[in-house]
Amino acid sequence: MNTPHITYDISLETLERVCEVEFLKGSGPGGQHRNKRETGVRLRHPESGLVVMATERRSQARNRALAFERMITRLQQLNYVPEHRVPTRPKRSTIRQRLEDKQQQGERKKLRAKVRHWD
């Protein structure tokens, strides 16, 4: 069940060298400045298969920086390895306390019931 974990280099220099950068026209508000210039940026990371886009700014340089920030964040998420947890059994006192709490909760719920009069 132990699968080898791949760690991706997240330094900006490496990403700039490895990622495929594609420029595209952004859609939406922004008028002719946005419609006639290819300011949107799409980054592909071939090793992981991740694709991120940034098209919200009118500046290609800002979108490029934003796309690289997003790529770094996504790769950090992929690099995260959760710590191995050793399952433990609860103590007897904990189990007893849990059962007492459940019993008290049940008693409280019984008190909420509507009272029926059989007159």
N, CA, C and O of each residue as an XYZ file, in Angstrom:
476
protein
N       0.821     -1.191      0.000
C       0.000      0.000      0.000
C       0.863      1.252      0.000
O       0.362      2.346     -0.264
N       2.127      1.114      0.286
C       3.043      2.245      0.249
C       3.392      2.573     -1.191
O       4.144      1.841     -1.835
N       2.851      3.668     -1.697
C       3.169      4.084     -3.056
C       4.273      5.126     -2.991
O       4.271      5.967     -2.093
N       5.200      5.088     -3.911
C       6.270      6.092     -3.889
C       5.689      7.480     -4.146
O       4.851      7.663     -5.029
N       6.138      8.431     -3.379
C       5.625      9.786     -3.510
C       6.580     10.616     -4.361
O       7.784     10.653     -4.109
N       6.029     11.274     -5.363
C       6.834     12.115     -6.248
C       6.830     13.536     -5.683
O       5.774     14.082     -5.367
N       8.008     14.122     -5.561
C       8.114     15.505     -5.105
C       8.519     16.377     -6.282
O       9.468     16.072     -7.004
N       7.789     17.456     -6.459
C       8.057     18.365     -7.573
C       8.825     19.573     -7.076
O       8.547     20.092     -5.995
N       9.788     20.020     -7.862
C      10.562     21.212     -7.529
C       9.674     22.428     -7.749
O       9.082     22.586     -8.817
N       9.581     23.290     -6.736
C       8.677     24.432     -6.846
C       9.408     25.763     -6.924
O       8.803     26.814     -6.713
N      10.699     25.732     -7.224
C      11.411     27.006     -7.364
C      10.990     27.664     -8.679
O      10.749     26.989     -9.680
N      10.909     28.968     -8.653
C      10.434     29.723     -9.812
C      11.317     29.500    -11.032
O      10.809     29.384    -12.148
N      12.631     29.439    -10.836
C      13.554     29.252    -11.963
C      13.286     27.911    -12.661
O      13.246     27.839    -13.889
N      13.106     26.867    -11.874
C      12.841     25.546    -12.449
C      11.510     25.533    -13.182
O      11.404     25.002    -14.287
N      10.483     26.126    -12.553
C       9.163     26.144    -13.190
C       9.186     26.919    -14.503
O       8.549     26.512    -15.474
N       9.913     28.029    -14.541
C       9.996     28.800    -15.781
C      10.661     27.990    -16.889
O      10.345     28.156    -18.067
N      11.583     27.115    -16.501
C      12.283     26.293    -17.487
C      11.430     25.091    -17.923
O      11.456     24.704    -19.091
N      10.680     24.507    -16.990
C       9.957     23.255    -17.253
C       8.561     23.495    -17.851
O       8.139     22.768    -18.750
N       7.857     24.497    -17.357
C       6.461     24.703    -17.758
C       6.339     25.203    -19.190
O       7.171     25.964    -19.683
N       5.277     24.751    -19.834
C       4.932     25.248    -21.172
C       4.021     26.454    -20.977
O       2.973     26.347    -20.339
N       4.414     27.592    -21.520
C       3.649     28.827    -21.360
C       2.899     29.099    -22.658
O       3.474     29.064    -23.746
N       1.604     29.370    -22.522
C       0.772     29.654    -23.688
C       0.014     30.949    -23.413
O      -0.554     31.126    -22.335
N       0.007     31.853    -24.391
C      -0.696     33.122    -24.233
C      -1.987     33.077    -25.026
O      -2.027     32.541    -26.133
N      -3.054     33.649    -24.452
C      -4.362     33.606    -25.107
C      -5.118     34.885    -24.829
O      -4.773     35.640    -23.920
N      -6.137     35.120    -25.608
C      -6.963     36.308    -25.418
C      -7.962     36.030    -24.306
O      -8.651     35.010    -24.315
N      -8.031     36.943    -23.353
C      -8.981     36.797    -22.258
C     -10.333     37.313    -22.681
O     -10.423     38.245    -23.481
N     -11.384     36.722    -22.155
C     -12.730     37.187    -22.477
C     -13.287     37.924    -21.269
O     -12.706     37.881    -20.185
N     -14.398     38.589    -21.456
C     -15.042     39.278    -20.356
C     -14.807     40.772    -20.410
O     -14.394     41.307    -21.439
N     -15.076     41.457    -19.282
C     -14.956     42.910    -19.277
C     -13.514     43.367    -19.435
O     -12.582     42.636    -19.097
N     -13.335     44.564    -19.942
C     -11.991     45.104    -20.122
C     -11.853     45.822    -21.441
O     -10.852     46.493    -21.693
N     -12.852     45.682    -22.280
C     -12.865     46.426    -23.532
C     -11.805     45.978    -24.515
O     -11.319     44.848    -24.458
N     -11.453     46.885    -25.422
C     -10.550     46.516    -26.513
C      -9.146     46.202    -26.012
O      -8.419     45.452    -26.664
N      -8.752     46.749    -24.883
C      -7.415     46.457    -24.356
C      -7.267     44.970    -24.071
O      -6.194     44.388    -24.228
N      -8.363     44.381    -23.653
C      -8.333     42.964    -23.307
C      -8.632     42.095    -24.526
O      -8.073     41.006    -24.664
N      -9.482     42.555    -25.383
C      -9.936     41.729    -26.498
C      -8.926     41.604    -27.631
O      -8.916     40.596    -28.337
N      -8.066     42.624    -27.817
C      -7.177     42.558    -28.984
C      -5.760     42.121    -28.612
O      -4.927     41.930    -29.497
N      -5.478     41.962    -27.346
C      -4.142     41.543    -26.905
C      -4.222     40.180    -26.241
O      -5.202     39.854    -25.571
N      -3.187     39.398    -26.436
C      -3.140     38.085    -25.794
C      -2.503     38.237    -24.417
O      -1.308     38.002    -24.239
N      -3.339     38.640    -23.434
C      -2.826     38.893    -22.096
C      -3.032     37.714    -21.161
O      -2.385     37.639    -20.117
N      -3.907     36.806    -21.508
C      -4.139     35.633    -20.669
C      -2.967     34.660    -20.758
O      -2.307     34.561    -21.792
N      -2.714     33.938    -19.655
C      -1.586     33.005    -19.609
C      -2.086     31.640    -19.148
O      -2.837     31.536    -18.178
N      -1.662     30.600    -19.854
C      -1.958     29.221    -19.452
C      -0.630     28.504    -19.259
O       0.217     28.500    -20.152
N      -0.451     27.902    -18.096
C       0.770     27.151    -17.799
C       0.450     25.664    -17.722
O      -0.539     25.254    -17.114
N       1.302     24.870    -18.348
C       1.175     23.412    -18.250
C       2.448     22.874    -17.614
O       3.558     23.213    -18.023
N       2.266     22.034    -16.612
C       3.404     21.391    -15.957
C       3.401     19.939    -16.421
O       2.602     19.142    -15.931
N       4.285     19.579    -17.362
C       4.218     18.253    -17.983
C       4.454     17.093    -17.014
O       3.874     16.022    -17.196
N       5.286     17.278    -15.996
C       5.578     16.190    -15.072
C       4.351     15.779    -14.260
O       4.113     14.591    -14.044
N       3.579     16.761    -13.813
C       2.419     16.466    -12.967
C       1.113     16.474    -13.749
O       0.121     15.901    -13.299
N       1.099     17.120    -14.919
C      -0.133     17.210    -15.692
C      -1.019     18.368    -15.274
O      -2.142     18.490    -15.763
N      -0.537     19.221    -14.380
C      -1.333     20.350    -13.916
C      -1.410     21.447    -14.975
O      -0.451     21.690    -15.708
N      -2.566     22.102    -15.040
C      -2.757     23.245    -15.932
C      -3.394     24.353    -15.105
O      -4.415     24.133    -14.453
N      -2.798     25.541    -15.128
C      -3.374     26.699    -14.439
C      -3.488     27.853    -15.429
O      -2.720     27.955    -16.385
N      -4.476     28.725    -15.170
C      -4.691     29.873    -16.049
C      -4.801     31.145    -15.223
O      -5.178     31.110    -14.052
N      -4.472     32.253    -15.841
C      -4.673     33.573    -15.246
C      -5.055     34.515    -16.373
O      -4.255     34.770    -17.272
N      -6.265     35.029    -16.328
C      -6.725     35.946    -17.377
C      -7.387     37.190    -16.800
O      -7.944     37.996    -17.546
N      -7.332     37.358    -15.467
C      -8.106     38.451    -14.885
C      -7.474     39.830    -15.001
O      -8.179     40.827    -14.843
N      -6.188     39.932    -15.267
C      -5.523     41.233    -15.397
C      -5.379     41.611    -16.870
O      -5.433     40.756    -17.754
N      -5.194     42.909    -17.114
C      -4.996     43.353    -18.491
C      -3.537     43.301    -18.883
O      -3.197     43.487    -20.051
N      -2.672     43.051    -17.918
C      -1.237     43.000    -18.189
C      -0.784     41.542    -18.288
O      -1.065     40.730    -17.406
N      -0.085     41.230    -19.368
C       0.412     39.869    -19.553
C       1.432     39.509    -18.473
O       1.453     38.371    -18.004
N       2.261     40.445    -18.079
C       3.277     40.186    -17.055
C       2.628     39.852    -15.715
O       3.076     38.944    -15.016
N       1.565     40.591    -15.355
C       0.859     40.313    -14.098
C       0.192     38.948    -14.143
O       0.249     38.185    -13.179
N      -0.440     38.648    -15.268
C      -1.096     37.340    -15.413
C      -0.081     36.211    -15.348
O      -0.352     35.158    -14.770
N       1.082     36.428    -15.937
C       2.128     35.400    -15.928
C       2.603     35.141    -14.497
O       2.745     33.992    -14.079
N       2.845     36.222    -13.753
C       3.277     36.082    -12.357
C       2.205     35.387    -11.521
O       2.513     34.547    -10.676
N       0.952     35.742    -11.763
C      -0.166     35.135    -11.045
C      -0.278     33.645    -11.361
O      -0.528     32.829    -10.474
N      -0.091     33.303    -12.627
C      -0.170     31.893    -13.033
C       0.945     31.082    -12.376
O       0.711     29.952    -11.948
N       2.148     31.640    -12.290
C       3.244     30.925    -11.638
C       2.979     30.766    -10.139
O       3.310     29.731     -9.561
N       2.383     31.787     -9.505
C       2.023     31.674     -8.087
C       1.029     30.530     -7.891
O       1.162     29.733     -6.963
N       0.039     30.459     -8.770
C      -0.962     29.395     -8.662
C      -0.345     28.021     -8.881
O      -0.707     27.054     -8.210
N       0.585     27.941     -9.819
C       1.253     26.668    -10.087
C       2.048     26.224     -8.859
O       2.018     25.050     -8.488
N       2.756     27.159     -8.232
C       3.528     26.826     -7.037
C       2.605     26.325     -5.930
O       2.917     25.345     -5.254
N       1.467     26.999     -5.745
C       0.515     26.588     -4.712
C      -0.009     25.183     -4.978
O      -0.071     24.359     -4.066
N      -0.384     24.906     -6.224
C      -0.914     23.572     -6.560
C       0.144     22.489     -6.398
O      -0.164     21.388     -5.942
N       1.392     22.790     -6.767
C       2.455     21.805     -6.611
C       2.780     21.573     -5.132
O       3.123     20.456     -4.743
N       2.675     22.611     -4.313
C       2.870     22.433     -2.876
C       1.814     21.482     -2.315
O       2.113     20.656     -1.452
N       0.589     21.598     -2.803
C      -0.467     20.688     -2.362
C      -0.157     19.254     -2.772
O      -0.407     18.317     -2.014
N       0.391     19.086     -3.983
C       0.748     17.740     -4.437
C       1.940     17.184     -3.653
O       2.027     15.976     -3.433
N       2.850     18.053     -3.235
C       4.036     17.622     -2.502
C       3.729     17.225     -1.064
O       4.534     16.535     -0.438
N       2.588     17.641     -0.527
C       2.268     17.382      0.876
C       2.079     15.884      1.112
O       1.322     15.216      0.409
N       2.787     15.377      2.118
C       2.642     13.977      2.512
C       2.135     13.964      3.952
O       2.835     14.434      4.849
N       0.932     13.438      4.193
C       0.436     13.419      5.561
C       1.279     12.484      6.436
O       1.790     11.462      5.978
N       1.401     12.863      7.681
C       2.174     12.070      8.609
C       1.458     10.746      8.875
O       0.231     10.705      8.961
N       2.224      9.673      9.002
C       1.631      8.372      9.259
C       1.062      8.363     10.671
O       1.764      8.677     11.632
N      -0.207      8.002     10.792
C      -0.873      7.996     12.083
C      -0.993      6.567     12.575
O      -1.457      5.683     11.855
N      -0.571      6.355     13.801
C      -0.693      5.035     14.408
C      -2.022      5.004     15.149
O      -2.211      5.754     16.107
N      -2.957      4.137     14.715
C      -4.255      4.104     15.384
C      -4.122      3.595     16.824
O      -3.377      2.652     17.090
N      -4.841      4.221     17.737
C      -4.806      3.810     19.131
C      -6.221      3.517     19.614
O      -7.194      4.015     19.048
N      -6.328      2.711     20.654
C      -7.628      2.415     21.236
C      -7.937      3.448     22.310
O      -7.035      3.888     23.022
N      -9.206      3.839     22.433
C      -9.549      4.775     23.507
C      -9.470      4.092     24.881
O      -9.646      2.878     24.985
N      -9.210      4.863     25.909
C      -9.132      4.328     27.264
C     -10.522      3.933     27.744
O     -11.531      4.405     27.219
N     -10.564      3.055     28.755
C     -11.852      2.623     29.309
C     -12.630      3.800     29.883
O     -13.848      3.892     29.732
N     -11.902      4.699     30.546
C     -12.583      5.849     31.154
C     -13.209      6.741     30.074
O     -14.283      7.308     30.275
N     -12.537      6.857     28.940
C     -13.065      7.664     27.836
C     -14.329      7.027     27.274
O     -15.309      7.717     26.993
N     -14.302      5.712     27.113
C     -15.474      4.996     26.596
C     -16.641      5.163     27.572
O     -17.766      5.444     27.158
N     -16.365      4.985     28.887
C     -17.417      5.111     29.898
C     -18.007      6.520     29.873
O     -19.225      6.686     29.933
N     -17.137      7.540     29.784
C     -17.604      8.934     29.761
C     -18.464      9.197     28.527
O     -19.480      9.888     28.605
N     -18.053      8.648     27.403
C     -18.806      8.822     26.161
C     -20.207      8.232     26.295
O     -21.189      8.846     25.878
N     -20.293      7.031     26.882
C     -21.596      6.382     27.065
C     -22.473      7.157     28.037
O     -23.681      7.268     27.827
N     -21.870      7.700     29.112
C     -22.643      8.504     30.059
C     -23.179      9.768     29.387
O     -24.326     10.158     29.610
N     -22.351     10.399     28.572
C     -22.792     11.596     27.843
C     -23.947     11.281     26.908
O     -24.893     12.061     26.797
N     -23.870     10.133     26.230
C     -24.959      9.732     25.327
C     -26.247      9.487     26.101
O     -27.337      9.833     25.645
N     -26.106      8.884     27.278
C     -27.267      8.599     28.097
C     -27.926      9.896     28.549
O     -29.149     10.023     28.506
N     -27.108     10.866     28.985
C     -27.643     12.155     29.412
C     -28.333     12.872     28.253
O     -29.381     13.493     28.430
N     -27.741     12.782     27.083
C     -28.335     13.418     25.902
C     -29.697     12.791     25.600
O     -30.655     13.492     25.272
N     -29.770     11.466     25.714
C     -31.043     10.770     25.492
C     -32.105     11.194     26.482
O     -33.266     11.373     26.113
N     -31.716     11.358     27.748
C     -32.664     11.804     28.766
C     -33.171     13.207     28.438
O     -34.364     13.482     28.568
N     -32.273     14.090     28.014
C     -32.669     15.450     27.638
C     -33.655     15.430     26.487
O     -34.620     16.193     26.481
N     -33.420     14.560     25.510
C     -34.307     14.492     24.347
C     -35.684     13.970     24.748
O     -36.696     14.397     24.193
N     -35.726     13.045     25.710
C     -37.019     12.522     26.171
C     -37.849     13.625     26.809
O     -39.076     13.631     26.702
N     -37.169     14.568     27.479
C     -37.889     15.666     28.128
C     -38.481     16.641     27.114
O     -39.410     17.384     27.434
N     -37.960     16.641     25.922
C     -38.471     17.546     24.876
C     -39.774     17.047     24.265
O     -40.486     17.811     23.613
N     -40.087     15.784     24.467
C     -41.268     15.197     23.830
C     -42.543     15.892     24.311
O     -42.604     16.382     25.439
N     -43.564     15.929     23.442
C     -44.835     16.536     23.804
C     -45.527     15.632     24.832
O     -45.463     14.405     24.758
N     -46.180     16.277     25.775
C     -46.896     15.544     26.813
C     -48.290     15.253     26.292
O     -48.983     16.155     25.820
N     -48.707     13.984     26.377
C     -50.055     13.608     25.901
C     -50.992     13.453     27.107
O     -50.633     12.839     28.112
N     -52.154     14.002     26.991
C     -53.165     13.880     28.032
C     -54.242     12.958     27.520
O     -54.772     13.180     26.431
N     -54.579     11.935     28.268
C     -55.568     10.945     27.838
C     -56.886     11.161     28.594
O     -57.452     10.197     29.110
N     -57.373     12.364     28.670
C     -58.606     12.673     29.420
C     -59.827     12.246     28.676
O     -60.943     12.431     29.163
